[in-house]
């Protein structure tokens, strides 16, 4: 799977469009390789990582700017504050949790930024089917299903996200949220 993502040149797609990267801050694994590619291509890279994860996710040299924060809540708030969009590559529980929180924040009206899934080799097909089933069963408002944008290639996903116009109904407006309480100023 990682090979397919790297062959799809996710990092190069960002560099070609002069897109910066805000990510979880690790120097290992898939995101370590993506961050290196984006950095080497001349775009700004910001890694946001909680203190407790530094010895686990940073091995050797880091690239770009690294912001060490106190916990996961601060990490997500900081990443959300600094990002123009949210993209989930195939990943594990941490990726799922961060993805679902950004979808929820969009539904609630905390942000109005595009949320994308890089669905390489159908990795997220089951999750997308779950979203559709949740709409069918009445648990997700049909207009909120449009929050998530997916594509199988980096170029296609970035294009869809650039063209995206939010069309779902927020539960409440972003002005209703107290930015201080949310620890963010979206």
C-alpha positions as a Python dict, from the first residue, in 0.01 Angstrom:
ca = {
    (1, 'X'): (0, 0, 0),
    (2, 'X'): (275, 248, 92),
    (3, 'X'): (445, 164, -236),
    (4, 'X'): (126, 250, -428),
    (5, 'X'): (96, 584, -251),
    (6, 'X'): (459, 669, -318),
    (7, 'X'): (424, 562, -682),
    (8, 'X'): (124, 795, -705),
    (9, 'X'): (363, 1073, -600),
    (10, 'X'): (147, 1235, -334),
    (11, 'X'): (433, 1458, -218),
    (12, 'X'): (521, 1558, -575),
    (13, 'X'): (157, 1645, -644),
    (14, 'X'): (172, 1889, -352),
    (15, 'X'): (501, 2037, -471),
    (16, 'X'): (372, 2083, -828),
    (17, 'X'): (84, 2290, -691),
    (18, 'X'): (309, 2477, -446),
    (19, 'X'): (109, 2339, -154),
    (20, 'X'): (258, 2343, 194),
    (21, 'X'): (223, 2049, 432),
    (22, 'X'): (87, 2048, 786),
    (23, 'X'): (108, 1697, 930),
    (24, 'X'): (160, 1494, 1246),
    (25, 'X'): (533, 1558, 1268),
    (26, 'X'): (681, 1211, 1240),
    (27, 'X'): (997, 1141, 1042),
    (28, 'X'): (930, 767, 1002),
    (29, 'X'): (696, 574, 776),
    (30, 'X'): (483, 701, 494),
    (31, 'X'): (437, 1056, 622),
    (32, 'X'): (809, 1082, 689),
    (33, 'X'): (870, 1009, 320),
    (34, 'X'): (594, 1246, 206),
    (35, 'X'): (721, 1528, 428),
    (36, 'X'): (1074, 1480, 293),
    (37, 'X'): (947, 1498, -67),
    (38, 'X'): (744, 1814, 0),
    (39, 'X'): (1036, 1976, 183),
    (40, 'X'): (1289, 1881, -87),
    (41, 'X'): (1050, 2030, -344),
    (42, 'X'): (1069, 2369, -176),
    (43, 'X'): (733, 2381, 1),
    (44, 'X'): (695, 2465, 369),
    (45, 'X'): (654, 2167, 601),
    (46, 'X'): (512, 2196, 953),
    (47, 'X'): (502, 1891, 1176),
    (48, 'X'): (290, 1911, 1490),
    (49, 'X'): (369, 1641, 1744),
    (50, 'X'): (287, 1581, 2111),
    (51, 'X'): (582, 1549, 2347),
    (52, 'X'): (494, 1187, 2431),
    (53, 'X'): (522, 1082, 2064),
    (54, 'X'): (858, 1244, 1991),
    (55, 'X'): (1068, 936, 2085),
    (56, 'X'): (832, 707, 1891),
    (57, 'X'): (765, 902, 1571),
    (58, 'X'): (1084, 1101, 1524),
    (59, 'X'): (1388, 902, 1425),
    (60, 'X'): (1689, 1095, 1305),
    (61, 'X'): (1664, 1417, 1111),
    (62, 'X'): (1338, 1610, 1083),
    (63, 'X'): (1249, 1841, 795),
    (64, 'X'): (1095, 2184, 801),
    (65, 'X'): (944, 2326, 1116),
    (66, 'X'): (853, 2099, 1408),
    (67, 'X'): (610, 2225, 1670),
    (68, 'X'): (604, 2017, 1988),
    (69, 'X'): (273, 2043, 2175),
    (70, 'X'): (147, 1904, 2504),
    (71, 'X'): (-115, 1652, 2387),
    (72, 'X'): (-324, 1515, 2100),
    (73, 'X'): (-602, 1769, 2147),
    (74, 'X'): (-357, 2055, 2108),
    (75, 'X'): (-202, 1879, 1807),
    (76, 'X'): (-533, 1850, 1623),
    (77, 'X'): (-639, 2204, 1708),
    (78, 'X'): (-305, 2343, 1589),
    (79, 'X'): (-311, 2138, 1268),
    (80, 'X'): (-671, 2245, 1200),
    (81, 'X'): (-588, 2609, 1264),
    (82, 'X'): (-296, 2609, 1020),
    (83, 'X'): (-434, 2386, 742),
    (84, 'X'): (-642, 2496, 444),
    (85, 'X'): (-776, 2143, 391),
    (86, 'X'): (-755, 1797, 546),
    (87, 'X'): (-641, 1487, 358),
    (88, 'X'): (-621, 1135, 494),
    (89, 'X'): (-387, 892, 327),
    (90, 'X'): (-436, 524, 412),
    (91, 'X'): (-351, 479, 778),
    (92, 'X'): (-453, 332, 1111),
    (93, 'X'): (-653, 428, 1418),
    (94, 'X'): (-486, 767, 1459),
    (95, 'X'): (-562, 859, 1098),
    (96, 'X'): (-923, 743, 1137),
    (97, 'X'): (-970, 942, 1457),
    (98, 'X'): (-825, 1262, 1312),
    (99, 'X'): (-1027, 1219, 992),
    (100, 'X'): (-1355, 1165, 1173),
    (101, 'X'): (-1294, 1461, 1401),
    (102, 'X'): (-1237, 1693, 1102),
    (103, 'X'): (-1555, 1558, 937),
    (104, 'X'): (-1748, 1617, 1259),
    (105, 'X'): (-1606, 1968, 1299),
    (106, 'X'): (-1721, 2046, 945),
    (107, 'X'): (-2068, 1907, 1015),
    (108, 'X'): (-2089, 2118, 1330),
    (109, 'X'): (-1977, 2432, 1147),
    (110, 'X'): (-1647, 2469, 1333),
    (111, 'X'): (-1463, 2484, 999),
    (112, 'X'): (-1561, 2498, 634),
    (113, 'X'): (-1251, 2337, 483),
    (114, 'X'): (-1248, 2043, 241),
    (115, 'X'): (-1190, 1695, 384),
    (116, 'X'): (-1041, 1438, 146),
    (117, 'X'): (-961, 1068, 139),
    (118, 'X'): (-687, 928, -83),
    (119, 'X'): (-860, 599, -159),
    (120, 'X'): (-563, 414, -308),
    (121, 'X'): (-649, 63, -424),
    (122, 'X'): (-993, 97, -259),
    (123, 'X'): (-846, 127, 90),
    (124, 'X'): (-1133, 344, 214),
    (125, 'X'): (-1414, 172, 19),
    (126, 'X'): (-1558, 10, 334),
    (127, 'X'): (-1555, 340, 523),
    (128, 'X'): (-1725, 520, 234),
    (129, 'X'): (-1986, 241, 222),
    (130, 'X'): (-2041, 289, 597),
    (131, 'X'): (-2100, 662, 540),
    (132, 'X'): (-2352, 579, 265),
    (133, 'X'): (-2525, 322, 487),
    (134, 'X'): (-2543, 581, 767),
    (135, 'X'): (-2717, 824, 530),
    (136, 'X'): (-2953, 547, 416),
    (137, 'X'): (-3040, 463, 778),
    (138, 'X'): (-3093, 829, 870),
    (139, 'X'): (-2790, 872, 1098),
    (140, 'X'): (-2610, 1118, 867),
    (141, 'X'): (-2790, 1403, 692),
    (142, 'X'): (-2768, 1344, 314),
    (143, 'X'): (-2616, 1691, 262),
    (144, 'X'): (-2345, 1613, 521),
    (145, 'X'): (-2233, 1314, 312),
    (146, 'X'): (-2082, 1573, 77),
    (147, 'X'): (-1828, 1673, 342),
    (148, 'X'): (-1599, 1387, 240),
    (149, 'X'): (-1427, 1402, -98),
    (150, 'X'): (-1250, 1090, -223),
    (151, 'X'): (-1039, 986, -519),
    (152, 'X'): (-797, 709, -605),
    (153, 'X'): (-508, 929, -719),
    (154, 'X'): (-334, 1229, -569),
    (155, 'X'): (-391, 1450, -872),
    (156, 'X'): (-761, 1367, -891),
    (157, 'X'): (-814, 1421, -517),
    (158, 'X'): (-635, 1755, -512),
    (159, 'X'): (-836, 1873, -815),
    (160, 'X'): (-1166, 1767, -656),
    (161, 'X'): (-1073, 1945, -335),
    (162, 'X'): (-973, 2262, -520),
    (163, 'X'): (-1309, 2255, -703),
    (164, 'X'): (-1509, 2170, -390),
    (165, 'X'): (-1784, 2404, -278),
    (166, 'X'): (-1932, 2308, 61),
    (167, 'X'): (-2300, 2228, 17),
    (168, 'X'): (-2397, 2064, 345),
    (169, 'X'): (-2605, 2215, 620),
    (170, 'X'): (-2404, 2287, 934),
    (171, 'X'): (-2555, 2202, 1269),
    (172, 'X'): (-2463, 2556, 1373),
    (173, 'X'): (-2256, 2843, 1232),
    (174, 'X'): (-1887, 2887, 1305),
    (175, 'X'): (-1971, 3213, 1485),
    (176, 'X'): (-2168, 3008, 1739),
    (177, 'X'): (-1854, 2832, 1855),
    (178, 'X'): (-1646, 3001, 2118),
    (179, 'X'): (-1296, 2977, 1968),
    (180, 'X'): (-1136, 2992, 2310),
    (181, 'X'): (-1341, 2695, 2433),
    (182, 'X'): (-1253, 2494, 2122),
    (183, 'X'): (-886, 2592, 2160),
    (184, 'X'): (-891, 2703, 1798),
    (185, 'X'): (-960, 3010, 1589),
    (186, 'X'): (-1084, 2872, 1261),
}
